Amino acid sequence: MQTSRSPSSGGSSMMKFNSKSPTFRIGEPVFRGGSGTDCEDFVRDVRKRALSKGKHFDDEWIAYYAASCMTGAALRWFEQLEERTQKDWKLLRRALLDNYPSDQPNPNAIIPGRTS
């Protein structure tokens, strides 16, 4: 079993990892589900990573990359999606944003009974 200092705790505590622990590289986006803002940040971070790898036009690569960054509730949600959606970043991105709606009200939304 390996141990590693936790950077967020100032190195004072040790975290234990074994071969069954999920591993994520520092700087990799991780999406567990949660708020609409978390989802928007994840979509942005995945896009940035795809751009940095020269894969920004490869929807299948981006979809597989995004899936590899999901864990917990987000991973379980992803696994119930149709295979077509799992493999296409355009469809997956839309499904993510629909499933985790914005936390902020849409300033362009038409609200019944409201006049300008």
Backbone as CSV, one residue per row, in Angstrom:
resi,resn,N_x,N_y,N_z,CA_x,CA_y,CA_z,C_x,C_y,C_z
1,MET,0.835,-1.168,0.000,0.000,0.000,0.000,0.880,1.231,0.000
2,GLN,0.557,2.216,-0.888,1.313,3.443,-0.971,0.645,4.500,-0.114
3,THR,1.441,5.433,0.349,0.887,6.592,1.037,1.362,7.839,0.333
4,SER,0.575,8.893,0.447,0.920,10.151,-0.190,0.453,11.291,0.689
5,ARG,1.235,12.351,0.720,0.824,13.521,1.481,-0.312,14.217,0.748
6,SER,-1.272,14.669,1.483,-2.397,15.383,0.908,-2.036,16.850,0.741
7,PRO,-2.016,17.375,-0.505,-1.640,18.764,-0.694,-2.643,19.727,-0.074
8,SER,-3.914,19.355,-0.005,-4.922,20.261,0.528,-4.826,20.413,2.033
9,SER,-4.175,19.492,2.705,-4.075,19.590,4.160,-2.709,20.109,4.590
10,GLY,-1.978,20.672,3.649,-0.673,21.214,3.992,0.359,20.138,4.263
11,GLY,0.093,18.901,3.858,1.043,17.824,4.026,1.047,17.223,5.415
12,SER,0.126,17.638,6.287,0.154,17.132,7.652,-0.500,15.767,7.808
13,SER,-1.393,15.407,6.917,-2.021,14.093,7.034,-1.590,13.208,5.869
14,MET,-1.648,11.925,6.086,-1.279,10.974,5.042,-2.546,10.310,4.526
15,MET,-2.621,10.160,3.214,-3.738,9.447,2.614,-3.212,8.111,2.143
16,LYS,-3.960,7.056,2.367,-3.523,5.735,1.939,-4.207,5.358,0.636
17,PHE,-3.434,4.817,-0.260,-3.949,4.363,-1.537,-3.566,2.902,-1.705
18,ASN,-4.458,2.141,-2.265,-4.100,0.779,-2.643,-4.464,0.594,-4.101
19,SER,-4.208,-0.555,-4.632,-4.421,-0.780,-6.057,-5.891,-0.677,-6.451
20,LYS,-6.808,-0.741,-5.500,-8.230,-0.651,-5.815,-8.774,0.768,-5.674
21,SER,-7.970,1.706,-5.168,-8.409,3.089,-5.011,-8.499,3.748,-6.374
22,PRO,-9.566,4.558,-6.601,-9.601,5.303,-7.863,-8.484,6.333,-7.856
23,THR,-7.819,6.497,-8.978,-6.742,7.469,-9.042,-7.080,8.510,-10.096
24,PHE,-6.868,9.758,-9.779,-7.064,10.857,-10.696,-5.803,11.702,-10.643
25,ARG,-5.339,12.122,-11.798,-4.171,12.981,-11.829,-4.565,14.374,-11.375
26,ILE,-3.648,15.058,-10.733,-3.908,16.430,-10.318,-4.178,17.250,-11.568
27,GLY,-5.210,18.047,-11.512,-5.597,18.867,-12.648,-6.646,18.231,-13.534
28,GLU,-6.889,16.929,-13.371,-7.929,16.259,-14.150,-9.288,16.636,-13.576
29,PRO,-10.264,16.936,-14.436,-11.593,17.202,-13.898,-12.201,15.921,-13.328
30,VAL,-12.932,16.061,-12.245,-13.655,14.943,-11.641,-15.078,15.413,-11.428
31,PHE,-16.034,14.640,-11.903,-17.436,15.008,-11.734,-18.152,13.913,-10.976
32,ARG,-18.744,14.294,-9.834,-19.458,13.360,-8.964,-20.963,13.537,-9.045
33,GLY,-21.411,14.517,-9.834,-22.816,14.899,-9.841,-22.926,16.173,-9.035
34,GLY,-24.088,16.493,-8.590,-24.227,17.674,-7.747,-24.967,18.790,-8.433
35,SER,-24.430,19.980,-8.312,-25.137,21.178,-8.759,-24.959,21.435,-10.256
36,GLY,-25.814,22.323,-10.748,-25.686,22.762,-12.128,-24.366,23.471,-12.374
37,THR,-23.923,24.239,-11.392,-22.635,24.931,-11.515,-21.490,23.936,-11.605
38,ASP,-21.545,22.868,-10.792,-20.516,21.823,-10.873,-20.491,21.215,-12.272
39,CYS,-21.661,20.988,-12.841,-21.754,20.400,-14.181,-21.195,21.352,-15.230
40,GLU,-21.558,22.619,-15.140,-21.043,23.603,-16.090,-19.521,23.695,-16.019
41,ASP,-18.980,23.672,-14.816,-17.521,23.690,-14.643,-16.885,22.447,-15.257
42,PHE,-17.529,21.293,-15.068,-17.012,20.044,-15.626,-16.992,20.103,-17.155
43,VAL,-18.083,20.548,-17.759,-18.151,20.651,-19.222,-17.049,21.583,-19.724
44,ARG,-16.871,22.717,-19.060,-15.816,23.659,-19.446,-14.429,23.018,-19.328
45,ASP,-14.190,22.320,-18.210,-12.882,21.699,-17.991,-12.595,20.589,-18.998
46,VAL,-13.617,19.814,-19.347,-13.447,18.760,-20.358,-13.117,19.393,-21.708
47,ARG,-13.808,20.466,-22.053,-13.516,21.166,-23.311,-12.082,21.675,-23.343
48,LYS,-11.642,22.270,-22.238,-10.266,22.775,-22.169,-9.259,21.650,-22.367
49,ARG,-9.519,20.495,-21.738,-8.600,19.356,-21.868,-8.579,18.859,-23.303
50,ALA,-9.745,18.762,-23.933,-9.808,18.316,-25.326,-9.038,19.275,-26.228
51,LEU,-9.202,20.558,-25.986,-8.488,21.559,-26.780,-6.979,21.428,-26.586
52,SER,-6.558,21.227,-25.346,-5.122,21.117,-25.077,-4.506,19.864,-25.702
53,LYS,-5.329,18.848,-25.929,-4.850,17.603,-26.542,-5.071,17.583,-28.056
54,GLY,-5.623,18.667,-28.613,-5.897,18.711,-30.048,-7.045,17.801,-30.445
55,LYS,-7.925,17.504,-29.520,-9.039,16.574,-29.767,-10.391,17.283,-29.759
56,HIS,-10.400,18.609,-29.846,-11.633,19.369,-29.706,-12.667,19.116,-30.799
57,PHE,-12.308,18.475,-31.899,-13.272,18.118,-32.928,-13.631,16.633,-32.891
58,ASP,-13.092,15.896,-31.952,-13.293,14.445,-31.856,-14.312,14.139,-30.753
59,ASP,-15.602,14.180,-31.130,-16.678,14.012,-30.141,-16.631,12.674,-29.419
60,GLU,-16.188,11.626,-30.087,-16.109,10.326,-29.427,-14.992,10.321,-28.374
61,TRP,-13.829,10.873,-28.724,-12.726,10.940,-27.758,-13.144,11.752,-26.533
62,ILE,-13.780,12.901,-26.770,-14.190,13.762,-25.662,-15.205,13.047,-24.769
63,ALA,-16.148,12.323,-25.369,-17.149,11.597,-24.577,-16.488,10.528,-23.716
64,TYR,-15.549,9.783,-24.283,-14.848,8.759,-23.492,-13.999,9.404,-22.399
65,TYR,-13.371,10.527,-22.725,-12.574,11.220,-21.715,-13.469,11.700,-20.571
66,ALA,-14.588,12.327,-20.901,-15.513,12.815,-19.876,-15.987,11.667,-18.994
67,ALA,-16.322,10.544,-19.608,-16.780,9.384,-18.834,-15.703,8.899,-17.870
68,SER,-14.449,8.983,-18.291,-13.359,8.521,-17.424,-13.148,9.440,-16.229
69,CYS,-13.744,10.625,-16.262,-13.621,11.598,-15.171,-14.824,11.571,-14.231
70,MET,-15.770,10.682,-14.479,-16.971,10.616,-13.644,-16.808,9.563,-12.565
71,THR,-17.413,9.833,-11.423,-17.406,8.897,-10.310,-18.702,9.069,-9.528
72,GLY,-18.984,8.139,-8.648,-20.161,8.245,-7.780,-21.465,8.331,-8.547
73,ALA,-22.342,9.241,-8.114,-23.674,9.385,-8.712,-23.597,9.726,-10.197
74,ALA,-22.610,10.537,-10.593,-22.481,10.904,-12.005,-22.152,9.683,-12.862
75,LEU,-21.288,8.824,-12.374,-20.944,7.608,-13.114,-22.147,6.684,-13.234
76,ARG,-22.882,6.534,-12.155,-24.089,5.689,-12.203,-25.113,6.254,-13.181
77,TRP,-25.277,7.571,-13.195,-26.189,8.213,-14.143,-25.708,7.968,-15.580
78,PHE,-24.408,8.162,-15.824,-23.837,7.963,-17.153,-24.090,6.549,-17.664
79,GLU,-23.925,5.559,-16.807,-24.062,4.162,-17.222,-25.475,3.784,-17.644
80,GLN,-26.467,4.575,-17.248,-27.835,4.256,-17.657,-28.216,4.944,-18.973
81,LEU,-27.339,5.777,-19.501,-27.604,6.463,-20.767,-27.527,5.483,-21.936
82,GLU,-28.205,5.826,-23.016,-28.096,5.032,-24.238,-26.652,5.071,-24.734
83,GLU,-26.223,3.993,-25.355,-24.846,3.898,-25.837,-24.501,5.032,-26.792
84,ARG,-25.439,5.406,-27.633,-25.209,6.499,-28.593,-24.836,7.790,-27.864
85,THR,-25.519,8.085,-26.774,-25.241,9.287,-25.991,-23.901,9.164,-25.284
86,GLN,-23.588,7.975,-24.793,-22.308,7.770,-24.107,-21.122,8.018,-25.022
87,LYS,-21.284,7.801,-26.319,-20.171,7.880,-27.265,-20.089,9.192,-28.043
88,ASP,-21.026,10.113,-27.819,-21.073,11.346,-28.606,-21.071,12.544,-27.661
89,TRP,-20.004,13.336,-27.678,-19.867,14.455,-26.755,-21.015,15.454,-26.895
90,LYS,-21.480,15.707,-28.119,-22.589,16.657,-28.284,-23.831,16.163,-27.548
91,LEU,-24.143,14.886,-27.688,-25.308,14.317,-26.998,-25.068,14.217,-25.496
92,LEU,-23.866,13.810,-25.108,-23.543,13.675,-23.687,-23.560,15.034,-22.996
93,ARG,-22.996,16.026,-23.636,-22.980,17.378,-23.064,-24.402,17.875,-22.822
94,ARG,-25.271,17.672,-23.799,-26.676,18.089,-23.647,-27.352,17.311,-22.515
95,ALA,-27.101,15.993,-22.444,-27.691,15.167,-21.382,-27.200,15.621,-20.006
96,LEU,-25.915,15.932,-19.896,-25.364,16.422,-18.628,-26.064,17.707,-18.193
97,LEU,-26.129,18.675,-19.093,-26.704,19.969,-18.753,-28.208,19.885,-18.500
98,ASP,-28.899,18.963,-19.154,-30.327,18.749,-18.882,-30.529,18.091,-17.523
99,ASN,-29.673,17.132,-17.190,-29.816,16.392,-15.931,-29.394,17.221,-14.720
100,TYR,-28.442,18.118,-14.923,-27.944,18.985,-13.843,-28.192,20.434,-14.260
101,PRO,-29.452,20.893,-14.146,-29.805,22.230,-14.649,-29.101,23.349,-13.886
102,SER,-29.074,24.505,-14.521,-28.397,25.675,-13.957,-28.963,26.040,-12.596
103,ASP,-28.067,26.480,-11.726,-28.465,26.962,-10.403,-28.956,28.406,-10.479
104,GLN,-28.608,29.088,-11.555,-28.934,30.504,-11.713,-30.161,30.662,-12.600
105,PRO,-31.034,31.607,-12.270,-32.176,31.861,-13.148,-31.694,32.415,-14.483
106,ASN,-32.377,32.056,-15.538,-32.028,32.522,-16.878,-32.562,33.946,-17.039
107,PRO,-31.676,34.924,-17.204,-32.145,36.309,-17.314,-32.949,36.558,-18.586
108,ASN,-32.850,35.674,-19.579,-33.581,35.826,-20.836,-34.890,35.050,-20.850
109,ALA,-35.178,34.347,-19.761,-36.400,33.551,-19.707,-37.619,34.452,-19.652
110,ILE,-38.686,34.018,-20.314,-39.943,34.755,-20.285,-40.726,34.263,-19.077
111,ILE,-41.033,35.190,-18.193,-41.758,34.836,-16.966,-43.193,35.326,-17.119
112,PRO,-44.184,34.410,-17.068,-45.585,34.818,-17.227,-45.967,35.875,-16.198
113,GLY,-46.732,36.888,-16.663,-47.207,37.924,-15.756,-46.214,39.037,-15.517
114,ARG,-45.017,38.911,-16.052,-43.989,39.943,-15.843,-43.964,40.856,-17.059
115,THR,-44.029,42.155,-16.803,-43.966,43.119,-17.910,-42.662,43.866,-17.856
116,SER,-42.228,44.355,-19.010,-40.967,45.083,-19.095,-41.097,46.473,-18.550
